[in-house]
Amino acid sequence: MNKIKVLTFSIIALVFLNLGIMVFFMVIKPREFKNGSRLLIIEKLHFDNPQKKQFRVLIEQHVKKIKRYESTILSTKEVLYLQLSQSKIDLKAKDSLINVLGNMQKKVETARFEHFKAIESICNTPQQKEAFKNLTLDLAQKIGEPNPISKK
């Protein structure tokens, strides 16, 4: 009976932890991005008002798409890690869930790449196109930086 209570409590705690993480990424993180990266891109690319409007539409579409993918990733991870609470892990289910996660991550990266291509299409002047090129070089450098956790 004690083991069942501990397991039940652990599962409930994991569910609340996952919900907390989802709220963090869906509510707090987008605000941080909205006030930082958006303004930086608009400023660096010298968008005029019609371009700013197009950019906002692109952002809204991109955020909706990424939220759908992230929601699927989070729920899939939850199911995957609940496998650890089983007395016997279903290896086929584990492998299948990991494949789903890999495919979803591929969709996320493809969506991000396409999003930047769409931003590039808004750029009209040669100066904006050059500024976009510089922006993508900075982005590529930041993406290529090692994860602080993996440095240790």
NUKE-574111 format. One line per field, with one value per residue (C-alpha): residue number from 0; residue in three letters; x negated, y negated, z negated. Coordinates in pm, 1 decimal, always signed. Layout:
resi = NUM,...;
resn = Ala,...;
xx = X,...;
yy = Y,...;
zz = Z,...;
//
This chain:
resi = 0,1,2,3,4,5,6,7,8,9,10,11,12,13,14,15,16,17,18,19,20,21,22,23,24,25,26,27,28,29,30,31,32,33,34,35,36,37,38,39,40,41,42,43,44,45,46,47,48,49,50,51,52,53,54,55,56,57,58,59,60,61,62,63,64,65,66,67,68,69,70,71,72,73,74,75,76,77,78,79,80,81,82,83,84,85,86,87,88,89,90,91,92,93,94,95,96,97,98,99,100,101,102,103,104,105,106,107,108,109,110,111,112,113,114,115,116,117,118,119,120,121,122,123,124,125,126,127,128,129,130,131,132,133,134,135,136,137,138,139,140,141,142,143,144,145,146,147,148,149,150,151;
resn = Met,Asn,Lys,Ile,Lys,Val,Leu,Thr,Phe,Ser,Ile,Ile,Ala,Leu,Val,Phe,Leu,Asn,Leu,Gly,Ile,Met,Val,Phe,Phe,Met,Val,Ile,Lys,Pro,Arg,Glu,Phe,Lys,Asn,Gly,Ser,Arg,Leu,Leu,Ile,Ile,Glu,Lys,Leu,His,Phe,Asp,Asn,Pro,Gln,Lys,Lys,Gln,Phe,Arg,Val,Leu,Ile,Glu,Gln,His,Val,Lys,Lys,Ile,Lys,Arg,Tyr,Glu,Ser,Thr,Ile,Leu,Ser,Thr,Lys,Glu,Val,Leu,Tyr,Leu,Gln,Leu,Ser,Gln,Ser,Lys,Ile,Asp,Leu,Lys,Ala,Lys,Asp,Ser,Leu,Ile,Asn,Val,Leu,Gly,Asn,Met,Gln,Lys,Lys,Val,Glu,Thr,Ala,Arg,Phe,Glu,His,Phe,Lys,Ala,Ile,Glu,Ser,Ile,Cys,Asn,Thr,Pro,Gln,Gln,Lys,Glu,Ala,Phe,Lys,Asn,Leu,Thr,Leu,Asp,Leu,Ala,Gln,Lys,Ile,Gly,Glu,Pro,Asn,Pro,Ile,Ser,Lys,Lys;
xx = +0.0,-287.5,-445.2,-115.7,-81.6,-437.7,-386.1,-54.0,-209.0,-504.4,-279.4,-66.2,-380.7,-512.4,-181.5,-188.4,-553.0,-473.3,-180.3,-405.4,-664.1,-395.5,-262.7,-615.5,-685.7,-342.9,-300.6,-629.9,-875.8,-671.3,-654.6,-1032.4,-1067.6,-801.2,-979.4,-1332.7,-1392.9,-1101.8,-1213.5,-1572.7,-1478.1,-1257.4,-1536.1,-1819.3,-1623.0,-1483.7,-1128.3,-877.0,-518.0,-378.2,-675.7,-620.0,-259.3,-370.5,-629.8,-367.1,-148.1,-445.5,-522.8,-163.1,-155.1,-494.5,-409.6,-86.1,-269.5,-553.9,-309.4,-131.3,-460.8,-583.0,-255.6,-293.4,-657.0,-568.4,-284.5,-499.8,-782.6,-537.1,-422.9,-783.9,-906.5,-603.3,-747.1,-1009.2,-740.2,-645.0,-788.8,-875.0,-949.7,-789.9,-1093.2,-883.6,-671.1,-984.3,-1147.4,-827.0,-792.8,-1155.9,-1097.2,-791.8,-1005.7,-1272.7,-1015.4,-855.9,-1194.7,-1255.5,-923.7,-1020.0,-1354.9,-1195.6,-931.8,-1198.9,-1404.9,-1097.5,-1004.7,-1338.3,-1301.7,-961.8,-1120.6,-1379.3,-1100.6,-974.1,-1307.6,-1271.9,-1584.3,-1943.7,-2029.3,-1762.4,-1880.6,-2237.5,-2115.1,-1922.5,-2234.9,-2426.8,-2141.5,-2146.1,-2524.0,-2478.7,-2197.3,-2405.0,-2688.7,-2457.5,-2297.7,-2641.9,-2748.6,-2771.4,-2502.9,-2626.8,-2530.1,-2743.8,-3050.6,-3100.0;
yy = +0.0,-239.9,-188.9,-267.0,-592.5,-693.8,-608.6,-795.8,-1099.0,-1087.2,-1074.5,-1363.3,-1566.2,-1497.1,-1605.7,-1933.5,-1986.7,-1934.2,-2174.6,-2432.5,-2395.8,-2426.6,-2746.9,-2884.4,-2818.4,-2926.9,-3240.5,-3373.2,-3281.2,-3430.4,-3764.3,-3764.5,-3693.2,-3947.4,-4231.5,-4135.7,-3954.0,-4105.2,-4458.9,-4368.4,-4221.5,-4519.4,-4757.0,-4572.0,-4526.2,-4883.5,-4770.3,-5035.2,-5021.7,-4785.9,-4552.5,-4564.4,-4458.2,-4168.0,-4071.0,-4064.2,-3833.6,-3602.5,-3596.2,-3509.6,-3224.0,-3096.5,-3107.8,-2912.2,-2645.1,-2613.9,-2599.2,-2306.0,-2124.5,-2201.4,-2081.4,-1750.4,-1725.6,-1787.7,-1536.3,-1277.9,-1331.3,-1287.4,-952.1,-849.8,-924.0,-764.2,-444.0,-464.7,-408.6,-73.6,+244.8,+352.3,+94.8,+156.4,+109.6,+79.4,-194.2,-371.5,-359.7,-473.7,-769.9,-868.9,-854.8,-1079.9,-1325.8,-1322.2,-1383.7,-1666.3,-1829.8,-1807.3,-1986.3,-2257.5,-2322.6,-2319.4,-2567.9,-2797.4,-2783.1,-2858.0,-3140.9,-3312.6,-3260.8,-3432.5,-3721.5,-3748.3,-3778.6,-4092.3,-4267.3,-4498.3,-4709.1,-4598.6,-4745.1,-4532.0,-4221.1,-4287.3,-4349.7,-4021.3,-3840.1,-3984.3,-3893.2,-3532.3,-3514.8,-3626.0,-3374.3,-3090.4,-3175.9,-3178.9,-2849.6,-2695.8,-2787.9,-2488.4,-2437.8,-2568.3,-2235.8,-2037.3,-2256.4,-2096.2;
zz = +0.0,-77.5,+264.5,+436.6,+241.7,+326.9,+694.0,+704.9,+538.3,+779.6,+1085.2,+957.3,+886.6,+1238.5,+1393.1,+1198.8,+1288.4,+1657.8,+1635.8,+1472.0,+1746.0,+2014.2,+1854.5,+1836.8,+2205.3,+2326.0,+2116.7,+1983.1,+2261.1,+2549.8,+2365.4,+2333.7,+2707.3,+2802.3,+2628.2,+2727.1,+3051.8,+3243.5,+3178.2,+3254.0,+3593.0,+3681.6,+3581.3,+3757.2,+4079.1,+4077.0,+4151.3,+4253.0,+4122.7,+4390.9,+4336.0,+3959.3,+4018.0,+4241.6,+3981.4,+3704.5,+3914.5,+3977.6,+3605.8,+3513.4,+3764.8,+3653.6,+3282.8,+3338.7,+3534.3,+3281.4,+2988.9,+3152.3,+3202.5,+2850.4,+2701.9,+2884.5,+2774.8,+2408.9,+2402.5,+2582.3,+2333.3,+2049.3,+2186.8,+2254.9,+1904.7,+1744.7,+1891.8,+1617.2,+1354.9,+1511.3,+1370.0,+1724.7,+1993.8,+2332.5,+2559.0,+2876.1,+2718.2,+2591.2,+2935.9,+3102.2,+2864.2,+2920.0,+3297.4,+3256.9,+3059.6,+3331.1,+3602.8,+3405.4,+3347.7,+3721.1,+3779.7,+3528.8,+3697.5,+4043.8,+3926.9,+3782.3,+4101.2,+4315.7,+4079.6,+4140.2,+4515.8,+4490.2,+4298.3,+4573.8,+4831.8,+4655.0,+4712.1,+5014.6,+5036.8,+5092.5,+4750.5,+4585.5,+4768.8,+4652.4,+4295.6,+4310.5,+4423.9,+4126.6,+3892.9,+4013.7,+3970.7,+3607.2,+3566.3,+3711.3,+3475.2,+3170.7,+3271.5,+3315.2,+2961.5,+2728.5,+2469.7,+2129.9,+1971.9,+2216.7,+2149.5,+1808.0;
//
